[in-house]
Amino acid sequence: MAQTREDLEKKLAALEQVALDADPKVAAKQHSEGKLTARERIDMLLDTGTFVEEFMLAETQCSDFGMAEKRLPSDGVVTGYGKIDGRPVYVYSQDRAVLAGSVGSAHAEKIAYVIQTARKLGVPVIGLNDSAGARIQEGLSVTSSIGKIFFENSIASGCIPQISAIMGPCIGVGSYSPALTDFILQVQGTSQMFITGPAVIKEVLGETVTMEELGGAKIHSEVSGVTDLVAKDDQECLDLIRRLVGFLPANFEQLPPRRETKDDPARQLDTLKKIVPEDMKRAYNILQVVKAIVDDGDFLELKAKFARNLVIGLGRLDGCPVGFVANQPMFLAGSLDVDASDKAARFIRFCDAFNIPIVTLMDVPGFFPGKQQEEKGIIRHGAKMLY
């Protein structure tokens, strides 16, 4: 018997309710771990009442390996658009309540669409990542769809700001897509990112390592330099994203947004005479100089604990966003090494792409000497910054 319009509307409403209601057990587990659910994250990130969800009822088409019984609307990722401080953004939030947030074909197609549409409309795109990686039950078809995410990340590079938040264990594709974006934020204690997990490493290399030791916030913010900002919990992470977006233009054709300030742009900074010593052998903290210069002392430092001999970050002068690149005499006398060169080069490229002026504060004895630095390729890495 043919379904009536009323029957179809009831079925649609039921499916929408399933998509909106995460598994209570999974949601409770998220909360017990100090984490928010996918939709809670979006609600806290965007201006109240501005989120419009797209492709809510999309689901995997795979029926092998018992997938038909596990099929759920949204396919493990919530996608759509909204506003941050009244400015439009596109966003996706992976839902660990659905198949552990694993990336299947429909899931990947939704994310690729979000990035592509954000690029076409010229608005920033924000990814809230919490994924177990590729959904291997779907076989080779999923690799093609995942490739579309990487393609869209690459094509959007330099066109729109791309921000990734690591808000849970992110494996494989959950790490590589963020690596193609401009900024990565990570939540302390509850998020990890790595290409190969501890079980595989133990099997192949015989090494025993925890997820936190392998890809926790401390590793990526201090050792690898992958992470730009670290938050203590989900709420602080989302607040940092909102703050970061406030410094950035919507796309490469626009100027960054100006904000009113009470600081006089022509003010004298006599305090700098006390901060910077006349004796060149004495160290001082360049962060004190930067915070004295910027409007209202508001400076968002990036990669603060990686390559600490160089400071990068965003502030404002006369209300207009600017990027700072500054030697830090407190570490290695402010000299430049491999990591500092990479740190500076990537940030300078971003500022150049998005019309953000750069203020350079120099107090540097030169490139750090030594056999170790030469072996690491200081010539090659140093050239990136010089370029």
C-alpha positions as CSV (number, residue, x, y, z in Angstrom):
1,M,0.0,0.0,0.0
2,A,1.4,3.4,-0.9
3,Q,2.3,5.6,2.0
4,T,0.3,8.7,2.5
5,R,1.9,12.2,2.9
6,E,0.9,12.1,6.6
7,D,2.7,8.7,7.0
8,L,5.9,10.1,5.4
9,E,5.8,13.2,7.5
10,K,5.5,11.1,10.7
11,K,8.4,8.9,9.5
12,L,10.5,11.9,8.7
13,A,9.8,13.5,12.1
14,A,10.7,10.2,13.8
15,L,14.0,10.0,11.9
16,E,14.8,13.6,12.8
17,Q,14.2,12.8,16.4
18,V,16.6,9.8,16.2
19,A,19.2,12.1,14.6
20,L,18.8,14.7,17.3
21,D,18.8,12.3,20.3
22,A,22.2,10.8,20.9
23,D,22.4,7.4,22.5
24,P,21.9,8.3,26.2
25,K,24.6,5.8,27.3
26,V,27.1,7.3,24.9
27,A,26.1,10.8,25.9
28,A,26.5,9.9,29.6
29,K,29.9,8.4,28.9
30,Q,31.0,11.7,27.1
31,H,29.9,13.7,30.1
32,S,31.6,11.4,32.6
33,E,34.8,11.9,30.6
34,G,34.4,15.7,30.9
35,K,33.4,16.0,27.2
36,L,30.3,17.5,25.5
37,T,28.3,15.8,22.8
38,A,28.5,16.8,19.1
39,R,25.5,19.0,19.2
40,E,26.3,20.6,22.6
41,R,29.7,21.6,21.1
42,I,28.0,23.3,18.2
43,D,25.5,25.1,20.4
44,M,28.3,26.5,22.6
45,L,30.5,27.5,19.7
46,L,27.9,29.4,17.6
47,D,25.7,32.4,18.5
48,T,22.5,31.2,20.1
49,G,19.8,30.1,17.7
50,T,21.9,30.6,14.5
51,F,22.8,27.0,13.6
52,V,21.1,25.5,10.6
53,E,21.8,21.8,10.1
54,E,22.2,20.2,6.7
55,F,22.0,16.6,5.6
56,M,20.6,15.5,9.0
57,L,19.2,12.3,7.6
58,A,22.2,11.1,5.6
59,E,23.3,7.6,6.5
60,T,25.7,4.9,5.4
61,Q,24.6,2.8,2.4
62,C,26.7,-0.1,3.4
63,S,24.8,-3.2,4.5
64,D,27.7,-5.6,4.9
65,F,29.3,-6.7,8.2
66,G,26.1,-6.0,10.1
67,M,26.1,-2.3,9.2
68,A,22.4,-2.3,8.2
69,E,21.5,-2.7,11.9
70,K,23.9,0.0,12.9
71,R,22.7,2.5,10.3
72,L,21.6,5.8,11.9
73,P,20.7,9.3,10.6
74,S,23.6,11.8,10.4
75,D,26.1,9.0,9.9
76,G,28.2,10.2,12.8
77,V,28.8,13.9,11.9
78,V,26.6,17.0,12.4
79,T,27.1,19.6,9.6
80,G,25.7,23.0,8.9
81,Y,26.3,26.7,9.2
82,G,25.7,29.5,11.8
83,K,27.4,32.6,13.2
84,I,30.1,33.6,15.5
85,D,29.8,37.2,16.8
86,G,27.3,37.8,14.0
87,R,29.7,36.6,11.3
88,P,28.8,33.5,9.2
89,V,30.9,30.2,9.5
90,Y,30.4,26.6,8.4
91,V,31.0,23.9,10.9
92,Y,31.0,20.1,11.3
93,S,31.1,18.2,14.5
94,Q,31.9,14.5,14.6
95,D,29.4,12.5,16.8
96,R,31.1,9.7,18.8
97,A,27.6,8.4,19.7
98,V,27.2,7.1,16.1
99,L,29.7,4.4,15.2
100,A,32.4,6.0,17.3
101,G,32.5,9.0,15.0
102,S,34.2,6.8,12.4
103,V,34.4,8.2,8.9
104,G,32.3,6.3,6.3
105,S,31.3,7.4,2.8
106,A,28.3,9.5,3.7
107,H,30.1,10.9,6.7
108,A,33.1,12.0,4.5
109,E,30.9,13.4,1.8
110,K,29.2,15.6,4.3
111,I,32.5,17.0,5.6
112,A,33.8,17.5,2.0
113,Y,30.6,19.4,1.2
114,V,31.0,21.7,4.2
115,I,34.5,22.7,3.2
116,Q,33.6,23.1,-0.4
117,T,30.6,25.2,0.3
118,A,32.5,27.4,2.8
119,R,35.1,28.0,0.2
120,K,32.5,28.9,-2.5
121,L,30.7,31.3,-0.1
122,G,34.0,32.7,1.3
123,V,33.5,32.0,5.0
124,P,35.7,30.2,7.6
125,V,35.2,26.5,8.3
126,I,35.5,24.9,11.7
127,G,35.9,21.2,12.3
128,L,35.2,19.7,15.8
129,N,37.0,16.3,15.5
130,D,36.3,13.2,17.6
131,S,36.7,10.2,15.4
132,A,38.0,6.6,15.6
133,G,39.2,7.0,12.0
134,A,38.2,5.3,8.8
135,R,35.2,3.0,8.9
136,I,36.9,-0.2,7.5
137,Q,33.6,-2.1,7.2
138,E,32.7,0.0,4.2
139,G,35.8,-1.2,2.3
140,L,37.6,0.7,-0.4
141,S,34.7,3.0,-1.2
142,V,35.4,4.9,1.9
143,T,38.9,5.8,0.8
144,S,37.6,7.6,-2.2
145,S,35.3,9.7,0.0
146,I,38.1,10.5,2.5
147,G,40.2,11.6,-0.4
148,K,37.6,14.2,-1.1
149,I,38.1,15.7,2.4
150,F,41.8,16.0,1.8
151,F,41.2,17.5,-1.7
152,E,38.8,20.1,-0.3
153,N,41.2,21.0,2.6
154,S,44.0,21.5,0.0
155,I,41.9,23.6,-2.4
156,A,40.5,25.8,0.4
157,S,44.0,26.4,1.8
158,G,44.8,30.1,1.5
159,C,41.2,30.9,0.4
160,I,39.4,30.7,3.7
161,P,40.6,30.2,7.3
162,Q,40.3,26.5,8.4
163,I,40.3,25.7,12.1
164,S,40.4,22.2,13.6
165,A,39.6,21.3,17.2
166,I,40.8,17.9,18.4
167,M,38.1,17.0,21.1
168,G,38.6,13.2,21.5
169,P,40.8,10.4,20.2
170,C,41.4,11.2,16.5
171,I,43.1,8.5,14.4
172,G,44.3,8.4,10.8
173,V,42.0,10.6,8.8
174,G,41.0,12.3,12.0
175,S,44.6,13.6,12.2
176,Y,45.5,14.2,8.6
177,S,42.6,16.4,7.7
178,P,43.3,18.7,10.7
179,A,47.0,18.7,9.6
180,L,45.9,20.3,6.3
181,T,44.1,23.2,8.1
182,D,45.5,26.5,9.4
183,F,45.1,26.1,13.2
184,I,44.7,23.1,15.5
185,L,43.4,23.2,19.0
186,Q,43.5,20.3,21.4
187,V,41.8,19.6,24.7
188,Q,44.1,18.6,27.5
189,G,43.7,15.0,28.9
190,T,40.7,14.0,26.7
191,S,42.0,14.3,23.2
192,Q,44.8,12.6,21.2
193,M,45.8,12.6,17.6
194,F,48.0,10.0,15.9
195,I,48.3,8.1,12.6
196,T,48.8,4.6,14.1
197,G,47.4,3.5,17.5
198,P,49.2,1.9,20.4
199,A,47.9,-1.6,19.5
200,V,49.5,-1.6,16.1
201,I,52.7,-0.1,17.4
202,K,53.0,-2.8,19.9
203,E,52.4,-5.5,17.3
204,V,54.8,-4.1,14.7
205,L,57.5,-2.5,16.8
206,G,57.1,-4.2,20.2
207,E,56.8,-0.8,21.9
208,T,54.3,-0.2,24.7
209,V,52.9,3.3,24.6
210,T,49.7,4.9,25.9
211,M,47.4,7.1,23.7
212,E,48.4,10.2,25.7
213,E,52.1,9.5,25.4
214,L,51.6,8.9,21.7
215,G,49.5,11.9,20.8
216,G,48.3,13.9,23.8
217,A,48.2,17.7,24.0
218,K,51.5,17.9,25.8
219,I,53.3,16.0,23.0
220,H,51.8,18.0,20.1
221,S,52.0,21.4,21.8
222,E,55.6,21.0,23.2
223,V,57.4,18.4,21.1
224,S,55.9,18.0,17.6
225,G,54.6,21.5,17.2
226,V,51.4,20.2,15.6
227,T,49.0,21.9,18.0
228,D,48.6,25.7,18.2
229,L,46.4,26.1,21.2
230,V,45.6,23.9,24.2
231,A,42.4,24.1,26.3
232,K,41.7,22.6,29.7
233,D,38.2,21.4,28.6
234,D,35.7,21.5,25.7
235,Q,34.2,24.8,26.9
236,E,37.5,26.6,26.9
237,C,38.4,25.1,23.5
238,L,35.2,26.5,22.0
239,D,35.8,29.9,23.6
240,L,39.3,29.9,22.1
241,I,37.9,29.2,18.6
242,R,35.5,32.1,19.0
243,R,38.4,34.4,20.1
244,L,40.6,33.2,17.2
245,V,37.9,33.8,14.6
246,G,37.7,37.4,15.8
247,F,41.2,38.1,14.5
248,L,40.6,36.5,11.0
249,P,39.0,37.7,7.8
250,A,36.2,35.6,6.3
251,N,38.4,34.9,3.2
252,F,41.5,36.0,1.4
253,E,39.8,38.8,-0.4
254,Q,38.7,40.6,2.8
255,L,40.5,42.5,5.5
256,P,40.5,41.3,9.1
257,P,37.6,42.8,11.2
258,R,38.5,46.0,13.1
259,R,37.4,46.3,16.7
260,E,37.0,49.4,18.8
261,T,39.7,50.0,21.4
262,K,40.2,52.5,24.2
263,D,44.0,52.5,23.7
264,D,45.3,55.6,21.9
265,P,47.3,54.4,18.9
266,A,49.7,57.3,19.4
267,R,50.4,56.6,23.0
268,Q,53.9,56.6,24.4
269,L,55.3,53.3,25.9
270,D,57.8,54.5,28.5
271,T,57.5,51.1,30.2
272,L,59.5,49.5,27.3
273,K,62.6,51.2,28.7
274,K,62.2,49.3,31.9
275,I,61.4,46.0,30.2
276,V,64.3,46.0,27.6
277,P,67.7,46.3,29.4
278,E,70.5,48.4,28.1
279,D,72.9,45.6,28.8
280,M,72.7,43.3,25.8
281,K,73.9,40.3,27.9
282,R,70.8,40.4,30.1
283,A,67.7,38.4,29.1
284,Y,64.1,39.8,29.1
285,N,60.7,38.5,28.3
286,I,59.6,39.6,24.8
287,L,56.0,38.8,25.7
288,Q,56.0,41.8,28.1
289,V,57.0,44.0,25.1
290,V,54.3,42.5,22.8
291,K,51.5,42.9,25.4
292,A,52.6,46.5,26.0
293,I,52.4,47.3,22.3
294,V,49.0,45.6,21.4
295,D,45.6,47.1,22.2
296,D,44.3,46.4,25.7
297,G,47.2,44.0,26.3
298,D,45.2,41.4,24.3
299,F,47.6,38.9,22.6
300,L,46.7,35.4,21.5
301,E,50.0,33.5,21.5
302,L,50.2,30.4,19.2
303,K,52.4,27.3,19.8
304,A,53.4,28.9,23.1
305,K,55.4,25.9,24.4
306,F,56.9,24.8,21.1
307,A,60.2,26.4,19.9
308,R,60.0,28.8,22.8
309,N,62.9,30.9,21.4
310,L,60.4,32.4,19.0
311,V,57.0,34.0,19.8
312,I,54.2,34.2,17.3
313,G,50.6,35.2,17.7
314,L,47.8,37.7,17.0
315,G,47.0,41.0,18.5
316,R,45.5,44.4,17.4
317,L,46.9,47.9,16.7
318,D,44.3,50.7,16.6
319,G,41.7,47.9,16.5
320,C,43.1,46.2,13.4
321,P,44.5,42.6,13.7
322,V,48.2,42.1,13.2
323,G,50.6,39.1,13.5
324,F,53.7,39.2,15.7
325,V,56.9,37.4,15.0
326,A,59.4,38.0,17.8
327,N,62.7,36.5,19.1
328,Q,62.4,35.4,22.7
329,P,65.7,36.2,24.6
330,M,64.6,34.0,27.5
331,F,65.3,30.8,25.5
332,L,68.5,30.1,23.5
333,A,69.1,33.9,23.7
334,G,66.4,34.2,20.9
335,S,68.5,32.4,18.3
336,L,66.8,30.6,15.5
337,D,66.8,26.8,15.1
338,V,65.0,24.3,12.9
339,D,61.7,24.3,14.9
340,A,61.6,28.1,15.3
341,S,62.2,28.5,11.6
342,D,59.3,26.2,10.8
343,K,57.1,27.9,13.4
344,A,57.7,31.3,11.9
345,A,57.5,30.3,8.3
346,R,54.0,28.7,8.6
347,F,52.6,31.7,10.5
348,I,54.1,34.2,8.1
349,R,52.5,32.3,5.1
350,F,49.1,32.4,6.8
351,C,49.3,36.1,7.6
352,D,50.4,36.8,4.0
353,A,47.5,34.8,2.6
354,F,44.8,36.6,4.7
355,N,45.9,40.2,4.6
356,I,47.2,40.3,8.2
357,P,50.1,42.7,8.6
358,I,53.2,41.4,10.4
359,V,55.1,43.2,13.1
360,T,58.6,41.7,13.6
361,L,60.5,42.3,16.8
362,M,64.1,41.3,16.4
363,D,66.8,40.6,19.0
364,V,68.7,37.7,17.6
365,P,72.3,36.5,17.6
366,G,71.6,34.5,14.4
367,F,70.9,30.8,13.6
368,F,71.8,28.4,16.4
369,P,75.1,26.7,15.6
370,G,76.1,23.1,16.0
371,K,76.3,19.6,14.4
372,Q,72.8,18.6,15.5
373,Q,71.1,21.6,13.8
374,E,73.1,21.0,10.6
375,E,72.0,17.4,10.6
376,K,68.4,18.4,11.1
377,G,68.6,20.6,8.0
378,I,68.9,24.1,9.5
379,I,69.8,25.4,6.0
380,R,66.6,23.9,4.5
381,H,64.3,24.9,7.3
382,G,65.9,28.3,7.9
383,A,65.3,29.1,4.2
384,K,61.6,28.6,4.6
385,M,61.4,31.5,7.0
386,L,63.7,33.7,4.9
387,Y,61.5,33.0,1.9
